[in-house]
Amino acid sequence: MPTSASQYQYVEDVENLEDYRLGGYYPVQIGDRLHTRYRIVHKLGHGTYSTAWLALDEQTSTYVAIKVGAADADKHEADILTQISTGTAAAPSNSEITAVASTVPLALDRFTIDGPNGTHPCLVAAPARCSLRDAKEASDWRLFQLDVARSLAAQLAMAISLVHSQGYAHGDLHLGNCMLQLPPCSLNNLSVNQLYAKFGAPEIEPVVAVQNGDDGEPTSRAPGVPSYVVKPLWLGLPSNELTLGEAKLFVERLWRGISPFRQVALSVLHPSCHATTRGLFRTNPTAFVRVGYMESRLLHL
């Protein structure tokens, strides 16, 4: 989002404060209830066109991730995820299709909220552990173990094949949009206080207006700017510590997805769709994502 000159003191590791403006971010605060059921308990991160929050679904007593889009952001990501999920569900069910389907997040809920900066699309999904980029940056070696790297590469190939099979192209694929899945039991057995004890309470930084150049007085905070910002929660782990059993990937931020072909083809669910990845890995790539399964012959590229 384009911004003007800085009006607020810089805060490290948070979103651009100037993007709290008309058409920009929604000023989410800890303790907010969204859509009458989702209580915000922590922050997960931010992107150019959204902020992401950890919330407790008070109807199901489970933790969810809520992506709150900027008011001028594209609002079609939920449509794309629903289309992909519907297309996958229409195919005959088996373990391999289930493994492929899990590489694209399931939209659990969607809604909009009105605020001082406009109307914001919200997408609810399962929380992620961290991105592959963040996992690498957390490691001194910045590498994954060899079998883990191969598994992640195979899952990524299948995820993109699944997206293409539904007539879409991702449009913004990089390691920051490749996420590690977080096992539900990692959070759902914790109360909010236990969550804070294990991972840390929200680290809050006040939003402070800078002095202007005319009279030296601080500028007033605009109505759409929050009184404080929150540094993100870390649920991840260094890349070199990730085990094969934990190496479960999905791709996100499909709001930039484009649909060059309107005809939907479920070829990803047919063995022929694996021809490219089979040529690269010399085996059916779904073998890499079967929990606990890794034969020695898969270790040789």
N, C-alpha and C positions, 0 to 999 in steps of 0.2 A: 504494500500500500504506500503511495507517495506521502511524504510528510514534509512539514515545514521545519524551520529552525527550531532547535531544542528549547522547550519552555520549562523543562523539569530536570532536576539533578539526575545524572545517570545512575542506574542501578544495574549491577552486573547479573547476568544469568536470567534476566526476565525479558519480557516482550518490550518493544519500542513504545515508550509512554506516549509519544506523539500520535500513535495510532489509536488512542482512545479519543475518538472524534466522530463527527457525523459520518456514518458509513463504515466506521471502524469497529474495534472490539467492544464487547459488552463488559461492563465493570463487575465481574464476579467477585464475591467476597466469601470467606470461610463462614460456614453456617447458613448460607443462602439455601432456600428450598426452591428447586426448579421443577416446574410441571406438577407441583403439589406433592411430589413423592421422592425426589432426589435431593438429599441433603449433602451439600458440598463439605468435604472433610479435609481435602488437600489438593494441591496442584500437581499435575503430571508433566506439563510442559507447554510449549507454545510454538506456533508456526507463523508464517507471514500473514495468513488469513484466518487464524483461529487460536484459541487457547484451549487447553485440555485439562480436565479436572477429575479427581477421584471423588466419587459420591457414594453414599450409602442409600441404596434403594429401600425405602422404609416399608414398601409393600412386600418385598421378598427377603429382606434382611441380608442382601448380598451387595458386594461392592461392584460398581460399574464405572466405566470411563465415559465422560461426557465431553464431546468436542463442541465448543460453542463458537460458531463461525462469526466472522465479521459481518456487519450488515450488508456490505457490498460484495461479499464472497459468493462464489458459485454455490447453488443450493441443490445440486443434483447428485451428490455423492450417495445419499441414502437410496435414491432411485436406482443408481448403478448397482449398489450392493444387493438391493432387493431383486433386481433382474438376474444377477448372477446366482443368488441363492435359489430363486425360483427355477432357473434353468437346470441347476444341479439337482434339485429335489425331484425334477421330472424324470431323471434318468434312473435306470434300475440300480437299486442300492447294493453296494458291496463295500468291503473294507478299504479297497484302493480308492474308490470314489470318495468315501468319507475322508480319507487322508488328504486327497486333493482339495476337497471343499473347505477343509480347515485352514487352507493357506490364504483365504480371503475372509475378512471379518464378517460376522453376522450382525446386521443392524437389529438391536434389541428393541429400540424405540426411536421415535423421531418427533420433534415438535419445534415450535418457534417461541421465542420470547421477545417482548417489546421492551425497549429501554431508551435512554436519552440519546443513544447513537443510532437508533433505527430498529429494525426487526431482524432478529438473528436466528439462523437455522441451528438446531441442536441435534446431534446424533449420539445415541447411546450404544455402547458396545462393551465387550469384556476388556478389562485393563490389560495392558501389555507389560512385559518385564522392562524392556528398553529397546532401542534401535540397535542394529548391527554396528552402526557408526559409533554410538555411545559406548557399546561394549568394547570396541577396539580402542577407543580413546581412554578407557578406564584401565587398560592393560599396558604394562611396561613393554611387552613384546608386540602389542598391536596385531596379534595373530590368533586364529582359531586353531585348535588341534586338527590334524589332517582329516580324520574321519568326520569330525563335526563340520569342517568346511565343505567337504563333499556332500554331506547330507543337506546342508543349507543351500548349496548351489542347485541340487536336484529339486528341492522344494520350491525354490524361486522359479526355476524353469517351468515347473508344473503350475505354479500360481499364475504366471504370465500366460501360459497356454490356456488356462481356464478363463482368464479375462478376455483373451482373444476369441475364444470359442463363443462368447456371448456377444460378439460384435464390437468390443471395446478395445482400446489401447490405453495403457496406463497414463502416459504423457509426462510423467515426472519421476522416473524410476531411479533411485539412488539408495545408498546404504541407510540414509536417514529415514527412508520410507519403508524399510524392511525391518519388521519388528519381531522380537522374540516373544512367544506366547508365555503367559504367566499362569501356572496351574491354579485353578480356582481355590483350592485348599490353602494356598499361600496366604490369602487374605480373609476368606469368608469365615474362618473360625476365630477371628480376632474382633474384639470390640474396638470402638474408635480409640479409647484410651490405650488398649493393648497395641493397636496399630502405631500410635504415637510413640509408645515405649520401645517398640521394635525398630521402627524406621525413622523416628524423629518427628516432632511436632512441626506444624507449618512455620517456616522462617519468614517473618513479615518485615518488609522494609517500607517506611513511609514514603509517600509521593510528595516531594518538596519542590515547590515552584522556584525557579531561578529569578534573580533580580533582572529587571529590564534595563535597557540602556539609557532611559530618559531621566527618571527620578530616583533610580536605585532601589525602588520598592519592589517587593516580590509580586509577581503576577498572581492573580487569583486562579484557583484550580477550577477548570471548566466542569459543568454539571456531569458530563459523561466520563470524567476521569476518576478512578477509585482513590480513596484516601490512602490506601496502601497496596503494594503488590506482594506476591508470594513467590519465593524461590521453589523450584520443582523438587518433588520427592524422587529419591533414587531407589528404584526397585530392582535394578539390574545387577550385573556382575561382570568382572573383566572377561574379555573374550577367551583368554587362555584357560579360564576356570570352567567354562561351559562344557558339560558332558554331552555325550551323544544322546542320552535319554532326555536331556533338557533342550536339545536343539530342535525346537518346533517353531516354524517361521510363518508369518503372514505379511502380506503387503497392505499398506494403508494409503490414505490420501488419494483416493480414486476420484476426488472431485475434479481433477484435471483430465480424467479419462475422456477420450474422444471416441466416437462411434463411426468409423469410416464405412462400415458395412452394416446395414440394418437387418440382414438375414442372420438369424441365430443358428449356429451350428454346434452341436454337442460332440464334436469330434474329439474334444479333450477326454471324453469319457470312453473313447474307443482306443484300442491298443495302437492304432496307426498314428495317434497324436504324439506318441512317445518316440517316434522314429528319430527325431533330432537329438533328444536327450539320451536315447539309448546309444546313438552313435558316439556321443561324447563320453558316456560313462560305461559303455560296453555291458550294460545290463538294464533291465527295466528300472527307471528311476524311483518308482514307488517302493522298491525294496529298501531305499535309504530311510524311509520314514516309518517303517514298521518298528514299533517300540521294541527295543531289546534285540533287534535283528541286524547283524552286520557280519556277513561272511567274509573270510579273508580275501576271496577273489574280488570283492568290491573295493579293496584298498589299492588296486593296481589300475591306474588310468592308462 
